[in-house]
């Protein structure tokens, strides 16, 4: 099993969610987060300068079976990308075990 963690633009969340559903990923958790990015310049809106170093993003946590990991990552990249600085990051790590609380069963079948 793999844990796919993605930090994406909040404006791209709906597109990412639809892309994940399209590849069969129907369960994941998300949080609104603030982070620091590589963009150093501020923006000016109506004559007021705003710092863009503190960036509002959405953090997704998805656990999938090994055979779904690549499709999950591809869905996020294809739906979250704009080609601009600040599109986000994806991290993939191994998950040792998974348990379904209701039944006590364990293993990859608990993700279905």
Secondary structure by P-SEA (a helix, b strand, c coil): cbbbbbbbbccaaaaaaaaaaaaccccbbbbbbcccccccbbbbcccbbbbccbbbbbbbbbbbcccaaaaaaaaaaaccccccccccbbbbbbbccccccccccccccccc
